[in-house]
């Protein structure tokens, strides 16, 4: 049996009186590349926020198998990033060194070289001094991926990493993810586009507040499983506000 990077056991998470996740159990193997999919309101983003400790479960357990919480790197949805904050590409990427230099430390020469290499790896060389408010959606996502590169996480959680990006950026960021996977990093990504999932993610976790199916992508993304997930989320569809928060 493969060692685990993440174990979720009988997890319940609520928004007020409304359950966002109900009895979810899943085991994410160390070194796996897994897409998290499901209808709107399925609890996908809620799952990632719970894993990183932003949300507290009502009951159940999240554990990290062979890893520690400090091994986790998290990229939230781009909509949660404050674009008006006066920070440059260089500064936001350098924040990936926070665990090494702290919130007020300055990088040494070796670390500055690492920052430059991370920026180059995502195709942002020459834009280091540009404010994030002046970036396109794709450019901002590239910068955020560069920050993740510096965090050196062993478990990387991505929440809708390809929203608001063009085809070239999608291809380049998929390349970064594949390099992580090849290097043994565990990646768990919330995605909507099933073509991208089928083409690039060997494992899929399909959820609809609870678990629908988890395993090889082509075995999980069947018409029968998709229909079951939609039926499981029908109750949520009557409450658009709750669904949007639990998505």
Phi and psi in degrees as GROMACS dihedral restraints (atoms count N, CA, C in turn):
[ dihedral_restraints ]
;  ai    aj    ak    al  type     phi  dphi    fc
    3     4     5     6     1   -69.7    20    10
    4     5     6     7     1   146.1    20    10
    6     7     8     9     1   -67.2    20    10
    7     8     9    10     1   153.4    20    10
    9    10    11    12     1   -98.6    20    10
   10    11    12    13     1   142.3    20    10
   12    13    14    15     1   -94.1    20    10
   13    14    15    16     1   -30.6    20    10
   15    16    17    18     1  -150.2    20    10
   16    17    18    19     1   132.4    20    10
   18    19    20    21     1  -127.0    20    10
   19    20    21    22     1   126.0    20    10
   21    22    23    24     1  -115.1    20    10
   22    23    24    25     1   123.6    20    10
   24    25    26    27     1  -123.1    20    10
   25    26    27    28     1   114.4    20    10
   27    28    29    30     1    46.3    20    10
   28    29    30    31     1    52.4    20    10
   30    31    32    33     1   -84.0    20    10
   31    32    33    34     1   129.4    20    10
   33    34    35    36     1  -122.4    20    10
   34    35    36    37     1   129.7    20    10
   36    37    38    39     1  -133.4    20    10
   37    38    39    40     1   132.8    20    10
   39    40    41    42     1  -115.8    20    10
   40    41    42    43     1   150.0    20    10
   42    43    44    45     1  -109.1    20    10
   43    44    45    46     1   100.8    20    10
   45    46    47    48     1    59.7    20    10
   46    47    48    49     1  -129.6    20    10
   48    49    50    51     1   -83.6    20    10
   49    50    51    52     1    -3.9    20    10
   51    52    53    54     1   -97.4    20    10
   52    53    54    55     1   125.9    20    10
   54    55    56    57     1   -74.4    20    10
   55    56    57    58     1   128.5    20    10
   57    58    59    60     1   -96.3    20    10
   58    59    60    61     1   -33.0    20    10
   60    61    62    63     1  -133.1    20    10
   61    62    63    64     1   134.5    20    10
   63    64    65    66     1  -130.1    20    10
   64    65    66    67     1   105.5    20    10
   66    67    68    69     1    65.4    20    10
   67    68    69    70     1    33.6    20    10
   69    70    71    72     1   -78.2    20    10
   70    71    72    73     1   129.2    20    10
   72    73    74    75     1  -128.8    20    10
   73    74    75    76     1   133.9    20    10
   75    76    77    78     1  -160.1    20    10
   76    77    78    79     1   150.2    20    10
   78    79    80    81     1  -124.8    20    10
   79    80    81    82     1   114.6    20    10
   81    82    83    84     1   -99.0    20    10
   82    83    84    85     1   111.7    20    10
   84    85    86    87     1   -66.2    20    10
   85    86    87    88     1   147.8    20    10
   87    88    89    90     1   -58.7    20    10
   88    89    90    91     1   130.2    20    10
   90    91    92    93     1    83.8    20    10
   91    92    93    94     1     5.7    20    10
   93    94    95    96     1   -83.9    20    10
   94    95    96    97     1   160.2    20    10
   96    97    98    99     1  -122.3    20    10
   97    98    99   100     1   105.4    20    10
   99   100   101   102     1  -126.6    20    10
  100   101   102   103     1   131.8    20    10
  102   103   104   105     1   -92.9    20    10
  103   104   105   106     1   140.8    20    10
  105   106   107   108     1  -108.1    20    10
  106   107   108   109     1   117.9    20    10
  108   109   110   111     1  -130.0    20    10
  109   110   111   112     1   164.6    20    10
  111   112   113   114     1   160.2    20    10
  112   113   114   115     1   167.9    20    10
  114   115   116   117     1   -64.7    20    10
  115   116   117   118     1   166.7    20    10
  117   118   119   120     1   -56.8    20    10
  118   119   120   121     1   135.8    20    10
  120   121   122   123     1    86.7    20    10
  121   122   123   124     1     8.1    20    10
  123   124   125   126     1   -77.5    20    10
  124   125   126   127     1   -15.8    20    10
  126   127   128   129     1    96.3    20    10
  127   128   129   130     1    17.6    20    10
  129   130   131   132     1   -65.8    20    10
  130   131   132   133     1   -52.5    20    10
  132   133   134   135     1   -66.0    20    10
  133   134   135   136     1   -35.6    20    10
  135   136   137   138     1   -59.6    20    10
  136   137   138   139     1   -39.4    20    10
  138   139   140   141     1   -59.8    20    10
  139   140   141   142     1   -48.7    20    10
  141   142   143   144     1   -63.5    20    10
  142   143   144   145     1   -42.5    20    10
  144   145   146   147     1   -63.3    20    10
  145   146   147   148     1   -33.3    20    10
  147   148   149   150     1   -71.3    20    10
  148   149   150   151     1   -39.7    20    10
  150   151   152   153     1   -60.7    20    10
  151   152   153   154     1   -40.4    20    10
  153   154   155   156     1   -87.0    20    10
  154   155   156   157     1    -0.7    20    10
  156   157   158   159     1    90.8    20    10
  157   158   159   160     1     8.6    20    10
  159   160   161   162     1   -73.5    20    10
  160   161   162   163     1   -27.6    20    10
  162   163   164   165     1  -122.1    20    10
  163   164   165   166     1   146.3    20    10
  165   166   167   168     1  -100.8    20    10
  166   167   168   169     1   133.1    20    10
  168   169   170   171     1   -69.6    20    10
  169   170   171   172     1   146.8    20    10
  171   172   173   174     1   -69.8    20    10
  172   173   174   175     1   -35.8    20    10
  174   175   176   177     1  -162.1    20    10
  175   176   177   178     1   171.6    20    10
  177   178   179   180     1    93.4    20    10
  178   179   180   181     1  -174.2    20    10
  180   181   182   183     1  -144.8    20    10
  181   182   183   184     1   142.0    20    10
  183   184   185   186     1  -118.8    20    10
  184   185   186   187     1   124.4    20    10
  186   187   188   189     1  -136.1    20    10
  187   188   189   190     1   165.0    20    10
  189   190   191   192     1  -115.2    20    10
  190   191   192   193     1    20.4    20    10
  192   193   194   195     1    52.7    20    10
  193   194   195   196     1  -117.7    20    10
  195   196   197   198     1   -80.9    20    10
  196   197   198   199     1    -4.6    20    10
  198   199   200   201     1  -106.1    20    10
  199   200   201   202     1   177.0    20    10
  201   202   203   204     1  -121.0    20    10
  202   203   204   205     1   161.4    20    10
  204   205   206   207     1   -57.8    20    10
  205   206   207   208     1   -32.9    20    10
  207   208   209   210     1   -68.8    20    10
  208   209   210   211     1   -12.5    20    10
  210   211   212   213     1   -83.3    20    10
  211   212   213   214     1    -4.1    20    10
  213   214   215   216     1   -92.8    20    10
  214   215   216   217     1   131.0    20    10
  216   217   218   219     1  -117.3    20    10
  217   218   219   220     1   137.1    20    10
  219   220   221   222     1  -130.5    20    10
  220   221   222   223     1   130.6    20    10
  222   223   224   225     1  -114.7    20    10
  223   224   225   226     1   108.1    20    10
  225   226   227   228     1   -74.4    20    10
  226   227   228   229     1   176.1    20    10
  228   229   230   231     1   -61.8    20    10
  229   230   231   232     1   143.7    20    10
  231   232   233   234     1   -59.2    20    10
  232   233   234   235     1   -28.6    20    10
  234   235   236   237     1   -64.6    20    10
  235   236   237   238     1   -17.0    20    10
  237   238   239   240     1   -89.0    20    10
  238   239   240   241     1    -3.7    20    10
  240   241   242   243     1   -85.8    20    10
  241   242   243   244     1   129.7    20    10
  243   244   245   246     1   -78.9    20    10
  244   245   246   247     1   102.2    20    10
  246   247   248   249     1   -72.9    20    10
  247   248   249   250     1   -19.4    20    10
  249   250   251   252     1   -84.9    20    10
  250   251   252   253     1    -6.4    20    10
  252   253   254   255     1   -65.3    20    10
  253   254   255   256     1   130.7    20    10
  255   256   257   258     1   -77.3    20    10
  256   257   258   259     1    82.4    20    10
  258   259   260   261     1  -141.3    20    10
  259   260   261   262     1   143.4    20    10
  261   262   263   264     1   -93.5    20    10
  262   263   264   265     1   170.7    20    10
  264   265   266   267     1   -58.1    20    10
  265   266   267   268     1   -46.2    20    10
  267   268   269   270     1   -58.8    20    10
  268   269   270   271     1   -42.0    20    10
  270   271   272   273     1   -69.4    20    10
  271   272   273   274     1   -42.6    20    10
  273   274   275   276     1   -69.8    20    10
  274   275   276   277     1   -33.4    20    10
  276   277   278   279     1   -69.6    20    10
  277   278   279   280     1   -42.4    20    10
  279   280   281   282     1   -60.9    20    10
  280   281   282   283     1   -24.6    20    10
  282   283   284   285     1   -59.6    20    10
  283   284   285   286     1   -19.2    20    10
  285   286   287   288     1   -65.0    20    10
  286   287   288   289     1   -15.2    20    10
  288   289   290   291     1   -91.2    20    10
  289   290   291   292     1     9.7    20    10
  291   292   293   294     1   -53.2    20    10
  292   293   294   295     1   -42.2    20    10
  294   295   296   297     1   -64.7    20    10
  295   296   297   298     1   -23.9    20    10
  297   298   299   300     1   -91.9    20    10
  298   299   300   301     1   -37.5    20    10
  300   301   302   303     1  -116.1    20    10
  301   302   303   304     1    -6.6    20    10
  303   304   305   306     1    78.6    20    10
  304   305   306   307     1   176.5    20    10
  306   307   308   309     1   -71.5    20    10
  307   308   309   310     1   -20.8    20    10
  309   310   311   312     1  -120.8    20    10
  310   311   312   313     1     2.2    20    10
  312   313   314   315     1   -78.1    20    10
  313   314   315   316     1   157.7    20    10
  315   316   317   318     1  -106.1    20    10
  316   317   318   319     1   138.0    20    10
  318   319   320   321     1   -68.4    20    10
  319   320   321   322     1   145.4    20    10
  321   322   323   324     1   -82.3    20    10
  322   323   324   325     1  -176.9    20    10
  324   325   326   327     1   -62.1    20    10
  325   326   327   328     1   -42.6    20    10
  327   328   329   330     1   -62.1    20    10
  328   329   330   331     1   -40.6    20    10
  330   331   332   333     1   -70.0    20    10
  331   332   333   334     1   -35.9    20    10
  333   334   335   336     1   -62.9    20    10
  334   335   336   337     1   -37.5    20    10
  336   337   338   339     1   -64.2    20    10
  337   338   339   340     1   -38.7    20    10
  339   340   341   342     1   -62.3    20    10
  340   341   342   343     1   -41.6    20    10
  342   343   344   345     1   -61.3    20    10
  343   344   345   346     1   -44.8    20    10
  345   346   347   348     1   -62.1    20    10
  346   347   348   349     1   -41.4    20    10
  348   349   350   351     1   -66.3    20    10
  349   350   351   352     1   -38.6    20    10
  351   352   353   354     1   -64.9    20    10
  352   353   354   355     1   -41.5    20    10
  354   355   356   357     1   -64.2    20    10
  355   356   357   358     1   -41.2    20    10
  357   358   359   360     1   -66.2    20    10
  358   359   360   361     1   -36.1    20    10
  360   361   362   363     1   -63.4    20    10
  361   362   363   364     1   -25.3    20    10
  363   364   365   366     1  -106.1    20    10
  364   365   366   367     1    10.7    20    10
  366   367   368   369     1    74.6    20    10
  367   368   369   370     1    32.9    20    10
  369   370   371   372     1  -114.5    20    10
  370   371   372   373     1    11.2    20    10
  372   373   374   375     1   -58.8    20    10
  373   374   375   376     1   134.1    20    10
  375   376   377   378     1    97.8    20    10
  376   377   378   379     1   -12.0    20    10
  378   379   380   381     1  -111.2    20    10
  379   380   381   382     1    16.6    20    10
  381   382   383   384     1   -58.8    20    10
  382   383   384   385     1   -34.5    20    10
  384   385   386   387     1   -93.5    20    10
  385   386   387   388     1     2.9    20    10
  387   388   389   390     1   -78.9    20    10
  388   389   390   391     1   136.3    20    10
  390   391   392   393     1   -68.9    20    10
  391   392   393   394     1   145.0    20    10
  393   394   395   396     1   -64.8    20    10
  394   395   396   397     1   -24.5    20    10
  396   397   398   399     1   -68.7    20    10
  397   398   399   400     1   -15.5    20    10
  399   400   401   402     1   -96.9    20    10
  400   401   402   403     1     1.7    20    10
  402   403   404   405     1   -89.0    20    10
  403   404   405   406     1   149.9    20    10
  405   406   407   408     1   -71.6    20    10
  406   407   408   409     1   169.1    20    10
  408   409   410   411     1   -59.4    20    10
  409   410   411   412     1   -40.9    20    10
  411   412   413   414     1   -66.9    20    10
  412   413   414   415     1   -40.9    20    10
  414   415   416   417     1   -65.2    20    10
  415   416   417   418     1   -41.2    20    10
  417   418   419   420     1   -61.7    20    10
  418   419   420   421     1   -42.4    20    10
  420   421   422   423     1   -64.9    20    10
  421   422   423   424     1   -36.5    20    10
  423   424   425   426     1   -60.8    20    10
  424   425   426   427     1   -44.6    20    10
  426   427   428   429     1   -62.5    20    10
  427   428   429   430     1   -40.3    20    10
  429   430   431   432     1   -67.7    20    10
  430   431   432   433     1   -34.5    20    10
  432   433   434   435     1   -66.9    20    10
  433   434   435   436     1   -37.7    20    10
  435   436   437   438     1   -61.6    20    10
  436   437   438   439     1   -40.0    20    10
  438   439   440   441     1   -62.2    20    10
  439   440   441   442     1   -40.3    20    10
  441   442   443   444     1   -63.2    20    10
  442   443   444   445     1   -38.3    20    10
  444   445   446   447     1   -56.7    20    10
  445   446   447   448     1   -38.5    20    10
  447   448   449   450     1   -76.3    20    10
  448   449   450   451     1   -22.4    20    10
  450   451   452   453     1   -72.2    20    10
  451   452   453   454     1   -21.2    20    10
  453   454   455   456     1    54.1    20    10
  454   455   456   457     1    39.6    20    10
  456   457   458   459     1   -67.0    20    10
  457   458   459   460     1   146.3    20    10
  459   460   461   462     1   -93.3    20    10
  460   461   462   463     1   -17.9    20    10
  462   463   464   465     1  -129.4    20    10
  463   464   465   466     1   116.1    20    10
  465   466   467   468     1  -111.3    20    10
  466   467   468   469     1   125.4    20    10
  468   469   470   471     1  -109.0    20    10
  469   470   471   472     1   124.1    20    10
  471   472   473   474     1  -120.9    20    10
  472   473   474   475     1   123.6    20    10
  474   475   476   477     1  -107.1    20    10
  475   476   477   478     1   106.1    20    10
  477   478   479   480     1    51.7    20    10
  478   479   480   481     1    59.1    20    10
  480   481   482   483     1   -71.0    20    10
  481   482   483   484     1   -12.7    20    10
  483   484   485   486     1  -110.6    20    10
  484   485   486   487     1    11.7    20    10
  486   487   488   489     1   -73.9    20    10
  487   488   489   490     1   141.1    20    10
  489   490   491   492     1    63.5    20    10
  490   491   492   493     1    30.2    20    10
  492   493   494   495     1  -120.1    20    10
  493   494   495   496     1   152.4    20    10
  495   496   497   498     1   -85.7    20    10
  496   497   498   499     1   176.5    20    10
  498   499   500   501     1   -63.5    20    10
  499   500   501   502     1   -38.1    20    10
  501   502   503   504     1   -65.4    20    10
  502   503   504   505     1   -43.4    20    10
  504   505   506   507     1   -65.2    20    10
  505   506   507   508     1   -40.7    20    10
  507   508   509   510     1   -56.6    20    10
  508   509   510   511     1   -47.5    20    10
  510   511   512   513     1   -62.0    20    10
  511   512   513   514     1   -43.9    20    10
  513   514   515   516     1   -67.1    20    10
  514   515   516   517     1   -41.6    20    10
  516   517   518   519     1   -70.9    20    10
  517   518   519   520     1   -35.0    20    10
  519   520   521   522     1   -60.9    20    10
  520   521   522   523     1   -36.0    20    10
  522   523   524   525     1   -63.1    20    10
  523   524   525   526     1   -40.2    20    10
  525   526   527   528     1   -62.8    20    10
  526   527   528   529     1   -44.8    20    10
  528   529   530   531     1   -62.1    20    10
  529   530   531   532     1   -41.4    20    10
  531   532   533   534     1   -65.4    20    10
  532   533   534   535     1   -34.6    20    10
  534   535   536   537     1   -66.4    20    10
  535   536   537   538     1   -40.9    20    10
  537   538   539   540     1   -57.1    20    10
  538   539   540   541     1   -49.4    20    10
  540   541   542   543     1   -62.4    20    10
  541   542   543   544     1   -43.9    20    10
  543   544   545   546     1   -60.7    20    10
  544   545   546   547     1   -33.7    20    10
  546   547   548   549     1   -81.5    20    10
  547   548   549   550     1     2.3    20    10
  549   550   551   552     1    95.8    20    10
  550   551   552   553     1     2.6    20    10
  552   553   554   555     1   -74.7    20    10
  553   554   555   556     1   140.9    20    10
  555   556   557   558     1   -87.2    20    10
  556   557   558   559     1   128.9    20    10
  558   559   560   561     1  -124.5    20    10
  559   560   561   562     1   130.7    20    10
  561   562   563   564     1  -126.7    20    10
  562   563   564   565     1   116.2    20    10
  564   565   566   567     1  -126.9    20    10
  565   566   567   568     1   127.0    20    10
  567   568   569   570     1   -78.6    20    10
  568   569   570   571     1   123.7    20    10
  570   571   572   573     1  -137.7    20    10
  571   572   573   574     1   155.8    20    10
  573   574   575   576     1  -110.9    20    10
  574   575   576   577     1   -33.3    20    10
  576   577   578   579     1   -79.9    20    10
  577   578   579   580     1   110.3    20    10
  579   580   581   582     1   -69.8    20    10
  580   581   582   583     1   -26.8    20    10
  582   583   584   585     1   -63.7    20    10
  583   584   585   586     1   -43.2    20    10
  585   586   587   588     1   -63.9    20    10
  586   587   588   589     1   -42.6    20    10
  588   589   590   591     1   -60.7    20    10
  589   590   591   592     1   -50.0    20    10
  591   592   593   594     1   -63.4    20    10
  592   593   594   595     1   -36.9    20    10
  594   595   596   597     1   -78.8    20    10
  595   596   597   598     1   -27.8    20    10
  597   598   599   600     1  -128.8    20    10
  598   599   600   601     1   -10.7    20    10
  600   601   602   603     1  -119.2    20    10
  601   602   603   604     1   110.8    20    10
  603   604   605   606     1   -69.7    20    10
  604   605   606   607     1   -24.9    20    10
  606   607   608   609     1  -120.1    20    10
  607   608   609   610     1   147.2    20    10
  609   610   611   612     1  -137.8    20    10
  610   611   612   613     1   138.9    20    10
  612   613   614   615     1  -111.1    20    10
  613   614   615   616     1   111.3    20    10
  615   616   617   618     1   -98.8    20    10
  616   617   618   619     1   121.0    20    10
  618   619   620   621     1  -130.6    20    10
  619   620   621   622     1   155.5    20    10
  621   622   623   624     1  -146.2    20    10
  622   623   624   625     1    71.7    20    10
  624   625   626   627     1    70.5    20    10
  625   626   627   628     1   -47.1    20    10
  627   628   629   630     1  -110.2    20    10
  628   629   630   631     1  -177.7    20    10
  630   631   632   633     1   -79.8    20    10
  631   632   633   634     1   131.6    20    10
  633   634   635   636     1   -99.1    20    10
  634   635   636   637     1   -50.6    20    10
  636   637   638   639     1  -162.6    20    10
  637   638   639   640     1   152.6    20    10
  639   640   641   642     1  -150.1    20    10
  640   641   642   643     1   124.8    20    10
  642   643   644   645     1   161.3    20    10
  643   644   645   646     1  -157.2    20    10
  645   646   647   648     1   -55.2    20    10
  646   647   648   649     1   136.0    20    10
  648   649   650   651     1   -55.0    20    10
  649   650   651   652     1   -46.2    20    10
  651   652   653   654     1   -69.2    20    10
  652   653   654   655     1   -22.3    20    10
  654   655   656   657     1   -82.2    20    10
  655   656   657   658     1   -27.0    20    10
  657   658   659   660     1   -83.9    20    10
  658   659   660   661     1   -44.4    20    10
  660   661   662   663     1   -85.9    20    10
  661   662   663   664     1    63.2    20    10
  663   664   665   666     1   -98.5    20    10
  664   665   666   667     1   161.1    20    10
  666   667   668   669     1   -59.8    20    10
  667   668   669   670     1   -38.5    20    10
  669   670   671   672     1   -63.7    20    10
  670   671   672   673     1   -44.9    20    10
  672   673   674   675     1   -67.8    20    10
  673   674   675   676     1   -38.8    20    10
  675   676   677   678     1   -63.6    20    10
  676   677   678   679     1   -41.8    20    10
  678   679   680   681     1   -63.1    20    10
  679   680   681   682     1   -41.2    20    10
  681   682   683   684     1   -62.5    20    10
  682   683   684   685     1   -42.9    20    10
  684   685   686   687     1   -62.1    20    10
  685   686   687   688     1   -41.5    20    10
  687   688   689   690     1   -63.7    20    10
  688   689   690   691     1   -40.5    20    10
  690   691   692   693     1   -65.5    20    10
  691   692   693   694     1   -38.5    20    10
  693   694   695   696     1   -66.1    20    10
  694   695   696   697     1   -25.6    20    10
  696   697   698   699     1   -98.7    20    10
  697   698   699   700     1     4.5    20    10
  699   700   701   702     1   -60.2    20    10
  700   701   702   703     1   -36.8    20    10
  702   703   704   705     1   -63.5    20    10
  703   704   705   706     1   -35.9    20    10
  705   706   707   708     1   -69.4    20    10
  706   707   708   709     1   -29.9    20    10
  708   709   710   711     1   -63.4    20    10
  709   710   711   712     1   -19.5    20    10
  711   712   713   714     1   -79.9    20    10
  712   713   714   715     1    -8.7    20    10
  714   715   716   717     1  -129.5    20    10
  715   716   717   718     1    85.7    20    10
  717   718   719   720     1   -60.6    20    10
  718   719   720   721     1   -37.1    20    10
  720   721   722   723     1   -63.7    20    10
  721   722   723   724     1   -46.8    20    10
  723   724   725   726     1   -63.5    20    10
  724   725   726   727     1   -42.3    20    10
  726   727   728   729     1   -60.7    20    10
  727   728   729   730     1   -43.8    20    10
  729   730   731   732     1   -64.8    20    10
  730   731   732   733     1   -35.5    20    10
  732   733   734   735     1   -74.8    20    10
  733   734   735   736     1   -29.3    20    10
  735   736   737   738     1   -92.7    20    10
  736   737   738   739     1    -1.6    20    10
